Amino acid sequence: MASDQSPALSVNRDNDRHPGRCYTFDMKRANSRVVHAGTVTIGGGNPIVVQSMCATRTQDIEATVHQATMLHNAGAGLVRIAVDNVKDVEALAEVRGRVPEANLVVDLQENYRLVERVAPHVNKVRYNPGHLYHHEKEKSAKDKVAFIVEQAAKHDCALRIGVNCGSVDPAMAEKFDGADDPLLHGVSAMVESALQHCSYLDDLGFTRYVVSMKDSDPRKVIAGNERFAAARPDVPLHLGVTEAGMLPDGAIKTRIAFEQLLSRGIGDTLRVSLTLPFAEKFREVEVGKQIIEDVEAGRYRSVPKFIDSGLNIISCPSCSRVENEAFVDLAFKVREMSEFAKPYDITIAVMGCRVNGPGETDDADLGLWCGPAFVNLKRGPEEVGAFKYDEVLDRLKAELDTIIDRKKAAAPA
C-alpha cells in the first residue's frame, strides 16, 4: 500500500552506474553526529549505509575473501567478519590485505581482549555489552570498555555498541524485569544497557560510535529504537532485525521495522539478517536496497499490524559464527517439516552458533542451537539433549507433536 505522503528523502543511485560502490540513501537525520568508518560516513544527515556480514569461516581465507568481495561489489558499505581466536585474527589480516577496497567490521563476540589484535586490520569494531561479563568477571564492564576504546582510538576505528534483547547483561535484565508490556519484554533493559554504555564512552571522551538494539520481533526493534532516538538523538543508529529468518518471511519482518523507523528519520545504517545459503549472502544487500528505495518512493507495505499468530520460525543469518554449514539446510528442513503446525501459536528458533544460540532460544517453545557436530534441542529454557544433525529433526517433530496435543486438549470444546 502506498502512503499519501512521501518522506523528504532522495536515493543515491550512483551505485547503479558504478557496481561495487556502497549503496547509500539520502534520508536526513540531521541531529545525529558524524561517525567515520573507513571510507563511509555514518550519521550527520549523510546517506544511509547498507551493510552485511560474511557467512564463511574466517580461517577459510579463500572463501572469506570471495564473500567479502561479493558483498562489497553488491553495495555493502561495511562488511562484517566474526573473530573468535588468534587464528581468526591471522586470517583476518590476510583478508584485509586481499580486499583493501572493503570497509571491514569485526564482531568481538565474547573475548573483548581480542580488540588489541583485531583493531589494526579493521575500520570498525562491534561489541555486545551482554557478553562482556563472560571473561575476567572480577573486572568491571566500564574497565573493559575503556580497554576497547583505547585500542579503537589508537588504530583509527569506529565502534558499535550492539545490544540484543536475547543477550542483555544479566544484571540489567534483572533490574528491568517486569518493566515492559509482555509484548515488549526486554526492551527497557536493552535501551538502558545501550544508554549506559554510551555514558561509558562519553566519559572517556570517545564519540566515534554508533548503537544498535536488535530483536527477532519487529515490535521490539521499533520500540527500542524509538525510545533510544528520543533520549540520544545525537547518536547514529544501526538498524536490524536479528534472526529475521528465511525468505520471504525474513524480509517481511525486517521491512516492518525498517519502514516504521526510516520513515520517522530514525536510522543511519542498516543490515538485513537472513538465513541464506552462503553463496547467496548478497541478497541481504539487495533486500536492504529494495526497502530503502520503497521508503524513498513512499511505497509502504507494513501498514497492517504485524501478524504474529500461528507458527513462527526464527532463524539467525548464516554468518561466519556458524560452526557447521549444515545449519542452513537444517533451518529449511525445519520449515518444511513444521508446515502442518501453521494453525498453532508455536515459535521454533533455529540458531547457528554458541554465541547467540543458548540465550536467544530461551523464549521459543522449541529451540535448536547448532554446534560443529551436534544440535542442542531445547524446550523453552529447558535442555532436552544434544542430537546429531541427521537425528534432530525426528526428535523435534516429536516435541512439536506433544505441544500440539497439549494445545488441542486445552482448547475449549
N, C-alpha and C positions, 0 to 999 in steps of 0.2 A: 504494500500500500504506500503510495507516495504522499509525503507530507505537503500541506499547502504552503508551508514556509520553509525555504531552504536556508541553511545557516550561511553566514558570510564567510565562505571558505573558497579556496581555489586549489586545484590539484596541479602539481608539477609533473608533467608528463614527459620531461626530458629523458627519463629512463626508457620510454618507448623508442626514442630515436638512438639512444646510446645504451645498449644492453650492458649490464654489469655495474651501472651506477646505482647507488642506493635509491630506493623509491621513497619519495617524500610527499608530504601532504600539507598544504598551506592553511592550517587552521590556527587562528590567532588565540593564544592564551598568554597575553602579554604579562600577566603577573608572575609567572614562573620564571626563575632565573636561568641563565645560560649555563649549561654543562657541556664541556668539550670532551669527546671520546674519540681519539684518533682524528679522522677526517670528518666526522659528523658532529653536528651541534644540536643538542637536545634542549628544549625549553626556550624561554625568552621570546615566544611568538614565532620561532623558527619552524620550518616544516616538520611534520611528524616523521619519525624514523621507524621503518619496519625492520624487525629483526627475526632471527631464527636460531636453531641450535643443531649442531651436528649429532647424528644418531650413532655414528660409528664409535668403536672403542678407540680411545685416544692413542693407544700404543700401536694400533694398526695405522701406521703413518700414511701409507699409500691411499687407503680408503678415506682417512680423515682429510687429507689434502684434497682429494677429489670432491668430497662433500662440501668442505669449506668453500672451494672454488665454485661449485654448483650453486650454493646458497648466495654467495656474493654476486654471481652473474644473474641470479634470479631477481636481485634487487635488495638483498638484505644489507642494511647499513651497518649492522652488528651481527657477528656470528659467534655464538657461544659454544664453548667446549668444556667438558667436565674433567676435572683433575682430582685424583684421589690419593696419589702417592708420588714418590720421587721419579719412578719410571715414567709416569704420565707426564711429569714436568719435562723430562728429557725429550719425550716425543713431541710435546707442545713446542719446544724450542725449534725442533726440526720443521714442524708445520708452519710456525711463524716465518721461518726463513724461506719456505717454498710458496707461501701465499702472502706476500708482503702487501698486496693490494687490499686485503680484507681487514676490517677492524675487528679484532678478536676480544672476546669476553670470556673470563673463566669463572666457573661456579666453584667456590671453595668447599662445598659440602660440609663435612664435619670437622675437618682439620684446618683451623684458621691459620696455623703457623706456616702452612704451605704458601701463604701470600708472599713471603720473603723470596721464595724461589720462582713463583709464578709472575709476579709483577713486572719483571724486566721484559717479558715476552708478550704482554697484552696491553690493550688500551683501556680496559675496564674490568673491574672485579666485582662479583656479586657475593654477598654473604647473607646467610639466613640467621637472624637473631635467635631463633629457636634451636639452632644447632650449636651455638657457642658453649653450651653447658656440658657437651659430651666429653671434652678434653680439659685437663687441668682444672678440675672442679673447685679447687681451692682459690683460684684466681677469679676476680670479678669480671663480668661481661664488659664493664667500662674499660678495664685494663686491656682486655683482648681487643676491643675496638681501637684503642689507642695504638696498638701494635699494627693493626691493619691499616689505619690512617697513615702512620709513619711510613710504611712501605709504599702505599699508594702515592703519597706526596713525593717520595724520593724518586719514583720511577714514572712520574707523569701519568698516573692512572686516575680515571674516574671510578666512583664506587656506586653500587646499587645496594640499598637495604631492601632485601627481598623477604617479605613476611608472608607465610602461608597459613591459612586457618587451621590446616591439619597438623601443623608442626610449630605452633606458637610456644614460646618459652613456658614451661610448666608453671612457674611462679605467676606469670601474667595470666595464664589461663585460669588458675585457681582464684586469683584476685577478682576477675571479672566473670566468674561462673554465675550464671543466672541473671546477668545484666541485660541480656537481649531477649527479644521476642524469639520463641523457639525456631521460627523460620530463619532467623538471622543469628543463630547461636554461634558464638565465637568472633563476631565482627568487632565488638568493643575491645576484646583482648588484642585482636590483630591491629586495629588502629592505634591503640595505646602503646603497643610494642613499637610500632613504626615511629610514633611521636617521641617515645623515649630515646630511641637510637638516633633520631635527628638531633635531639638535645645533646647527646654524647658527641656527635660530630661537630655541632655548632660550638660547643665548649672548647673543642680542640682547634677551632679556627679553620676547619675544613668544610668548605661549602660546595665542593665539586661532587655532588652526589644526587642520585635520583632514588625514588621509593617505589616499590610495588607491593600491592596487597592482593593476593590471589586466593581463589577457592574454586571448586568444581561447580558450585552453584552460582549462576549469574546474578541472582539477587544479592548474595553476599558481596560479590565483586562490586556491584553498583553501589550498595550502601556504604561499604568500606571506603571506596574512593571518593564518594561524595562527602563523607564526614572528614576525611583527611584533607581534601582540597579546600574545604571551608576553614579548617584550622590552620593549614600551612599552604596558602596559595602560592607561596614563593618557591616551593619545592617541585621540580618536574616529576611527573608521574609516568611510570611504565605500566601499561595495561596488559592484563592477561587473564584468561580463564584456565586454571591449571587442570590437567587431566580432563580436557574437554571431550576426548573420546575419538571415535572413528567418524568418517564422513558418511552421511551428511549431518548427523546429529551434532558432531563436534563444532562444525561451522555455525550451526544454528544457535547453540549455547553461547558461543563466542560473540556472534552478531548481536544477540540480545543485550549483552553487557556493553559492547563497544558502541552500539548505536545510541544507547541511553546516555553514555558518558561523553563521547565525542561531540554529540550534538549540543552538549551543555558547556563545551570548552574545557572538558576535563580529559587530560591525556596528552603526553608529549612524545611517547614512543610506545610501540606495542609489539606483542608476539602472539601468534595463534599457535596453540599447543595441540597437535593432532596425533593420534595413533596411526602411523603410516608405515608401509614398507620403506626400508632405508633409502632405496633409490628414488622415492617419491617425496622426500622431505621438502623439496622446493614448493610443494603445494601449500605449505604453511605461509610462504611469502605471497603466493597467488591469492589465497583467501584473504589475507590481510589487505592486499591491494584492492580487491573487489569490495570489501566492506567500506573502506575509506572512500573509494570512488562513489559508492552508492550514497554515503552520508553527504559527500560534497554535492551530489546532484539532488539531494532531498528525497532519495528513494529509501524509505524505511520499511522493514519487514517485521519489526518486533512490537508493533502497536498492541496486538493482542497480548494478554497476560501469558507468562511462561507456563506451559502445561507440564506439571511435574507429577501427574498421577500416572499409574501404570508402571511398567518395567522401566527402570532407569539404569543404564550401564555406564559406569565411569571408567575410563581407561586413560593412563598417562601417555604423554607423547613418547614416541620411540626415539629417545635421546641417548647420548653417549654414556649415561649412567647404567643403561640396561646391561645386565650381565649375561644374558642369553637371548639371541635374536629370536628364538622360538617364542618369546613373549608376544611378539606381534601376531604370529599365527594363532597363538592361544586366544588372544583377545577376539579375533574374528570368529574362531570356533565357539567361544562362549556366547557371542551374539547370535550365531546360528542355532546353537543348541537351545538357547533360552527363549526362542521365538514363542513357544507355547505359553510362556508366563506373562505375556504382554498385558492381559487383563488385570494383573495383580500389582498392587503397590509394593514393589520389591526393588531394592537397589543392590546391584552387583558391582564391585570395584575390582578392576584388574590393573595391578601396579607392577612396573617393570624393574624395580630396584629396591635395595635395602635402605636407601636414604629416606624415601617418602613412603615406601610400602607399609611398614608396620603401623605408623601413626595414622596414615590417611585412608586406611581401610576400616578403622575403628567404627565409623558411623554408618557403614554399609551393612545391610543384612547379611551378605556374604562377601568376603574379600579374598582376593588372591594376590599375594606379592611374590614375585618370581626371583629366584636365585640362579646361580650358574647351572645347577643340576636338578634342583627340586623347586616345587611351587608350594608355598606355605598357604594353607587354606584356613580362613577364619570365619567364625560366626559372630558378627559384631566384633567386640574386642577380645573374644574368646578364641584361643588357638585350637583348631581341630586337628591339625597334623601337617606333616610335610609329605608331598607326593611327587612321583616322577611326572614329567611333562605328559607322557602318554597315559597316565593313570588318573590325573586330577580331574579331568572332565567328567568321568563317570561318578566320582565322589561328589563333585559339585552338583551334578544333576540330582543325586540322592538327597543332598541337603536342600536343594530347591524344591523338590517334591514334598519334603517334610514341611517346609514353610507354607507351601500352598495348601497342604492338607489342614494345617492349623488355621489358616485364614478361612477356608471353607467351613470348618467346624465352628468357627466363631461368628460366621455371618448369620444375620437374622434369617429365620425360616421364611 
